[in-house]
Amino acid sequence: MPDTTPHPTATHIHAHAHTPTPTSTSAPTPTQTPKLPLPALLALATAVFITSLTETLPAGLLPAMSGALGVSESATGQTVTVYAVGTFLTAIPLTAATTAWNRRRLLLTAMAAFAVANTVTALSSSYALTMTARFVAGVAAGLAWALLAGHARRLAPPNLEGKALAIAMAGIPVALSLGVPAGTFLGSALGWRTAFLAMTALTVVLLGWIRLAVPDHPGQARSARTPMRHALRVPGVSAVLTVTLVLVLAHTILYAYIATFLDDLGLGGSTDVVLLVFGAASLLSIWIVGALVHRRLRALTLAGTVLIAVAAAALALLADSTPAVYAAAALWGLGWGGIPTLLQTAAGRAGGEEAADAAQAMLVTLWNVAMAVGGVAGGVLLDLAGSGSFPWAVLLLLAPVLAVVTASRRHGFPTT
């Protein structure tokens, strides 16, 4: 996540030069109104959904999985960790190695790897084999996240790029707020292996959908590629990556342990409802960001960060009030839902045509690093200071985020 982005997480994505087609570059006539290619964008949103849900699905199936694999629940929980490791270890080198590939071919390859990995996970009775399959799924996620956002933006006219990206990224909150509970219910009713096989079936359908509905785009010529280290010198890229790392870390510390936090408040039985409130607010956030990101990237990033800070303050100071907890969940979702769209848009704009691939690959890597570190940091905080320390940690981390976004008014998060 993503995860995450946690991101954690996953988090997808490029905007390099390509051979234009008449439909994407010709100016509309007075009688033409540019429209979004919804079938293609919904296919990408489904790919985002599968990527996000594959990462987090084991969290709701740990007891059954651990019994079948003959290991402890804590060991089974590492199936989530190894997924994130696969993503952040391979996103940058694989993105660099595949920049010449046609985009649709690359997306089909990544999603086919998900189908294989989820099938092996569903059929495996070996812990080592399951961990290998989960690592492969993480590698596929790194590849997918490095191209999904950029592909979504390129499918739309310039003035609708934000909406296109928002539609594609809607798969994240849908996976977290609806997909994980649905997968957990399916696993409880029909067995955890059925939940993973259902993911495979959905992926197979998606492969055909992508082949029919998603237009192809050429990759980037070798001579036009920008080395990763050079991308960091592009004004604004470092600022966007810093914000990504710290903001996703702050979010993950609380989100990864939200069930524990609520249980300590006596609201453990309402975790699903709280997450539903969070997810609904996230969808609203995505809609708002999609409509305005083209013109208000900086303002929306600041607003989202402030909303998350207000939510954390409410959880820190008013946690004994159940209505305040629900209100905080709504504010948190409203602030967080559009963040993936905002950060990926910022990275693409800061990188420009030459460095967008590199910037997006680094964003995906840092997103998953932040999710992994957030999970560890949250565990340390829980042991040392209790779950009540989570909102305070979020507030502490959001201070430098606000400072960097505020200072990056020329590059990264420009005023215009």
C-alpha positions in Angstrom: 0.0 0.0 0.0 0.5 0.4 -1.5 0.0 -0.5 1.9 1.4 0.3 1.6 0.7 1.2 0.9 0.4 0.1 2.5 0.9 1.0 -0.2 1.0 0.3 2.9 1.6 -0.7 -1.3 2.0 -0.5 -3.3 1.5 1.4 -4.5 1.4 2.3 -8.6 2.9 5.0 -14.1 4.8 6.8 -16.6 4.4 9.6 -19.1 7.2 9.2 -21.6 7.3 10.3 -25.1 5.4 8.1 -27.6 4.2 8.1 -31.1 0.9 10.1 -31.0 -2.2 8.8 -32.6 -4.8 11.0 -34.2 -7.4 10.3 -31.6 -5.1 11.3 -28.7 -3.6 14.5 -30.2 -6.0 16.0 -32.6 -7.9 18.9 -31.3 -11.6 18.3 -30.9 -13.9 20.0 -33.3 -16.6 22.3 -31.9 -19.1 19.4 -32.1 -16.7 17.0 -30.3 -16.5 16.6 -26.6 -13.5 14.7 -25.2 -14.6 11.6 -23.3 -13.0 9.2 -20.9 -12.5 5.7 -22.2 -14.4 4.1 -19.3 -14.1 0.4 -20.3 -10.3 0.8 -20.5 -10.1 2.8 -17.3 -12.3 0.3 -15.4 -10.1 -2.5 -16.6 -7.1 -0.7 -15.1 -9.1 -0.1 -11.9 -9.8 -3.8 -11.7 -6.0 -4.4 -12.1 -5.4 -2.0 -9.2 -8.0 -3.9 -7.2 -6.4 -7.2 -7.8 -3.0 -5.9 -7.0 -4.1 -4.3 -3.7 -6.3 -7.2 -2.6 -3.7 -9.9 -3.4 -1.4 -8.1 -1.0 -3.8 -7.8 1.9 -6.0 -10.9 1.5 -3.9 -13.2 3.8 -4.5 -10.9 6.7 -8.1 -12.0 6.9 -7.3 -15.7 6.4 -4.3 -16.2 8.7 -5.8 -18.9 11.1 -6.9 -21.2 8.3 -3.8 -20.7 6.2 -1.5 -21.3 9.2 -3.2 -24.6 9.9 -3.0 -25.8 6.4 0.6 -24.8 6.0 1.6 -26.2 9.4 3.2 -23.0 10.7 2.3 -20.3 13.3 0.0 -17.4 12.4 3.0 -15.0 12.8 4.9 -17.0 10.3 1.9 -17.0 7.9 1.7 -13.3 8.4 5.0 -13.0 6.7 3.2 -13.8 3.4 2.2 -10.1 3.4 5.7 -9.0 4.2 7.4 -11.1 1.5 4.9 -9.6 -1.0 6.1 -6.1 -0.1 9.7 -7.2 -0.2 9.2 -8.6 -3.8 7.8 -5.3 -4.8 10.4 -2.9 -3.5 13.3 -5.1 -4.4 12.3 -5.4 -8.1 10.2 -2.4 -9.0 13.2 -0.2 -10.1 15.3 -2.8 -11.9 12.3 -4.3 -13.7 11.0 -1.0 -14.7 14.4 -0.1 -16.2 14.6 -3.4 -18.0 11.2 -3.3 -19.5 10.8 0.4 -20.6 11.1 -0.6 -24.3 8.1 -3.1 -24.0 4.7 -2.1 -25.3 2.6 -1.1 -22.3 -0.3 -3.4 -22.9 2.0 -6.4 -23.3 3.8 -5.5 -20.1 0.5 -5.1 -18.2 -0.8 -8.5 -19.5 2.5 -10.1 -18.4 2.2 -8.7 -14.9 -1.4 -9.7 -14.5 -0.7 -13.2 -15.8 1.9 -13.5 -13.1 -0.7 -12.7 -10.5 -2.9 -15.5 -11.9 -0.1 -18.0 -11.6 1.0 -16.8 -8.1 -2.5 -16.8 -6.7 -3.2 -20.3 -8.1 0.0 -21.7 -6.6 -0.9 -20.1 -3.3 -4.3 -21.7 -3.4 -3.0 -25.2 -4.2 0.2 -25.2 -2.1 0.6 -27.1 1.1 4.2 -26.1 1.4 5.2 -23.0 3.4 8.3 -22.5 1.3 6.3 -22.8 -2.0 3.6 -20.4 -0.7 6.3 -17.8 0.2 7.8 -18.1 -3.2 4.5 -17.6 -4.9 3.8 -14.5 -2.7 7.2 -13.1 -3.6 6.4 -13.6 -7.3 3.1 -11.8 -6.8 5.0 -8.9 -5.2 7.3 -8.7 -8.2 4.3 -8.6 -10.5 2.9 -5.8 -8.3 6.0 -3.7 -8.7 5.9 -4.1 -12.4 2.1 -3.3 -12.5 2.3 -0.3 -10.2 5.2 1.2 -12.3 2.9 1.5 -15.3 -0.7 1.6 -14.3 -1.0 5.3 -13.3 0.9 6.5 -16.3 -1.1 4.3 -18.7 -4.4 5.7 -17.2 -3.3 9.3 -17.7 -2.3 8.6 -21.3 -5.7 7.2 -22.1 -7.4 10.6 -21.4 -7.3 14.0 -23.0 -4.9 16.4 -21.0 -7.8 18.1 -19.2 -9.2 14.8 -18.0 -6.0 13.1 -16.9 -6.8 13.6 -13.2 -10.2 12.0 -13.6 -8.7 9.1 -15.5 -6.1 8.5 -12.8 -8.7 8.8 -10.1 -10.9 6.1 -11.7 -8.0 3.7 -12.0 -6.9 4.3 -8.4 -10.4 3.7 -7.1 -9.4 0.0 -7.0 -7.4 0.7 -3.9 -10.1 1.8 -1.4 -12.6 -0.7 -3.0 -10.1 -3.5 -2.3 -9.4 -2.4 1.3 -13.0 -1.5 2.3 -14.9 -4.2 0.4 -12.5 -6.7 -1.1 -10.8 -7.8 2.1 -14.1 -8.3 4.1 -15.6 -10.1 1.1 -12.5 -12.3 0.7 -12.5 -13.1 4.4 -16.2 -14.1 4.3 -15.6 -16.3 1.2 -12.7 -17.9 2.9 -14.8 -18.6 6.0 -17.7 -20.0 4.0 -15.9 -22.0 1.4 -12.3 -22.2 2.6 -9.3 -19.9 2.2 -8.1 -21.7 -0.9 -11.4 -20.7 -2.6 -10.7 -17.0 -1.9 -7.3 -17.2 -3.8 -8.8 -19.2 -6.6 -11.5 -16.5 -7.0 -8.7 -14.0 -7.4 -7.3 -16.2 -10.2 -10.7 -16.4 -11.9 -11.1 -12.6 -11.8 -7.6 -12.1 -13.1 -8.2 -14.5 -16.1 -11.4 -12.4 -17.0 -9.3 -9.3 -16.6 -6.7 -10.5 -19.1 -9.3 -10.8 -21.8 -10.8 -7.4 -20.8 -7.4 -5.7 -21.1 -6.8 -7.4 -24.5 -10.1 -6.1 -25.8 -10.6 -2.7 -24.2 -7.2 -1.2 -23.2 -5.3 0.5 -26.1 -1.6 -0.2 -26.5 1.2 2.3 -26.3 4.8 1.8 -27.3 7.6 1.7 -24.8 10.5 4.1 -24.5 13.4 4.0 -26.8 16.7 3.1 -25.1 18.3 6.4 -26.1 15.5 8.3 -24.4 15.7 6.6 -21.0 16.8 8.6 -17.9 18.9 6.7 -15.4 17.3 6.4 -12.0 20.1 8.4 -10.3 19.6 11.3 -12.8 15.9 11.5 -12.0 16.7 12.5 -8.5 18.4 15.6 -9.8 15.2 16.7 -11.6 13.7 19.6 -9.6 10.7 18.4 -7.6 11.3 14.7 -7.8 13.1 14.4 -4.5 10.4 16.4 -2.8 7.6 14.2 -4.1 9.5 11.0 -3.1 10.2 12.4 0.4 6.5 13.2 0.9 5.6 9.7 -0.3 7.9 7.9 2.1 6.9 9.9 5.2 3.1 10.2 4.5 2.7 6.5 3.6 4.7 5.6 6.7 2.4 7.7 8.9 -0.7 6.2 7.4 0.5 2.6 7.7 1.5 2.9 11.4 -2.1 3.5 12.2 -3.9 1.6 9.5 -1.9 -1.7 9.9 -3.0 -1.8 13.6 -6.4 -0.2 13.4 -8.1 -3.4 14.7 -5.8 -3.5 17.7 -6.4 0.3 18.3 -10.1 -0.1 18.1 -10.1 -3.2 20.3 -8.3 -1.3 23.0 -11.0 1.3 22.9 -13.7 -1.4 23.3 -14.7 -1.0 19.7 -13.2 -4.2 18.4 -16.6 -5.5 17.2 -17.0 -2.4 15.1 -13.8 -2.6 13.1 -15.6 -3.6 9.9 -18.0 -0.6 10.2 -15.2 1.8 10.9 -13.3 0.6 7.9 -16.5 0.9 5.8 -16.8 4.5 6.8 -13.1 5.0 6.0 -13.6 3.3 2.6 -16.7 5.3 1.7 -15.0 8.6 2.5 -12.0 7.4 0.5 -14.2 6.9 -2.6 -15.6 10.5 -2.1 -12.0 11.8 -1.9 -11.0 10.0 -5.1 -14.0 11.6 -6.9 -13.1 15.1 -5.6 -9.4 14.7 -6.4 -10.2 13.4 -9.9 -12.2 16.4 -10.7 -9.7 19.0 -9.4 -6.2 17.5 -9.5 -5.5 18.9 -12.9 -5.7 22.5 -11.5 -5.3 22.1 -7.7 -2.6 19.5 -7.1 -0.8 21.6 -4.4 -4.0 22.6 -2.6 -5.4 19.1 -2.6 -2.2 17.6 -1.2 -2.1 20.1 1.6 -5.8 19.6 2.3 -5.4 15.8 2.4 -2.5 16.0 4.8 -4.3 18.4 7.1 -7.4 16.2 7.1 -5.4 13.2 8.1 -3.7 15.3 10.8 -7.1 16.4 12.2 -8.3 12.8 12.2 -5.2 11.7 14.1 -5.7 14.5 16.6 -9.3 13.4 17.2 -8.2 9.8 17.8 -5.5 11.0 20.1 -7.7 13.4 22.2 -11.3 12.2 21.8 -10.9 8.4 21.5 -13.2 7.9 24.4 -16.1 9.2 22.3 -17.5 6.6 19.8 -19.0 9.3 17.5 -15.6 11.1 17.4 -13.9 7.8 16.3 -16.3 7.5 13.4 -15.9 11.1 12.5 -12.1 10.7 12.6 -12.4 7.6 10.3 -14.4 9.7 7.8 -11.9 12.6 7.9 -9.0 10.1 7.6 -10.6 8.5 4.5 -11.4 11.9 3.0 -7.8 12.9 3.4 -6.2 9.7 2.4 -8.4 8.4 -0.5 -6.9 10.8 -3.1 -3.3 10.7 -1.9 -2.2 7.9 -4.4 -3.6 9.9 -7.3 -2.0 13.1 -6.0 1.4 11.7 -5.4 1.5 9.7 -8.7 0.4 12.8 -10.6 3.0 14.9 -8.8 5.7 12.4 -9.6 4.7 12.2 -13.3 4.7 16.0 -13.7 8.0 16.5 -11.8 9.7 13.8 -13.8 8.5 15.2 -17.1 8.6 13.1 -20.3 12.2 11.9 -19.8 12.3 11.0 -16.1 8.7 10.0 -15.4 9.4 6.3 -15.6 12.2 6.5 -13.2 10.3 8.8 -10.8 7.3 6.5 -10.7 9.4 3.4 -10.2 11.1 5.0 -7.2 7.7 6.1 -5.9 6.5 2.5 -6.0 9.6 1.3 -4.3 9.4 3.9 -1.5 5.7 3.3 -1.1 6.3 -0.3 -0.3 9.4 0.4 1.9 7.2 2.8 3.9 4.5 0.1 4.3 7.0 -2.5 5.5 8.7 0.0 7.9 5.3 1.2 9.1 4.3 -2.3 10.0 7.5 -2.8 12.0 7.4 0.6 13.6 3.8 0.1 14.6 4.7 -3.2 16.3 7.5 -1.5 18.2 5.3 1.3 19.3 2.6 -1.1 20.4 5.0 -3.0 22.6 6.7 0.1 24.1 3.9 2.6 24.4 0.6 0.9 23.5 -1.9 1.5 20.7 -2.7 5.0 22.0 0.7 6.1 20.7 -0.3 5.6 17.1 -2.2 8.8 16.5 0.6 10.8 18.1 3.2 9.2 15.8 1.0 10.1 12.8 0.9 13.7 13.9 4.6 13.8 14.4 5.3 12.4 11.0 2.8 14.7 9.2 4.7 17.9 10.3 7.6 17.4 7.9 5.2 16.3 5.2 3.4 19.7 5.5 6.8 21.5 5.6 8.1 19.8 2.4 4.8 20.4 0.4 4.7 24.0 1.5 8.3 24.6 0.5 7.9 22.9 -2.9 5.9 25.7 -4.5 8.1 25.9 -7.6 8.8 22.2 -8.3 7.1 19.0 -7.0 3.9 20.7 -5.7 3.8 23.9 -7.7 1.3 26.7 -7.1 0.0 26.5 -10.7 
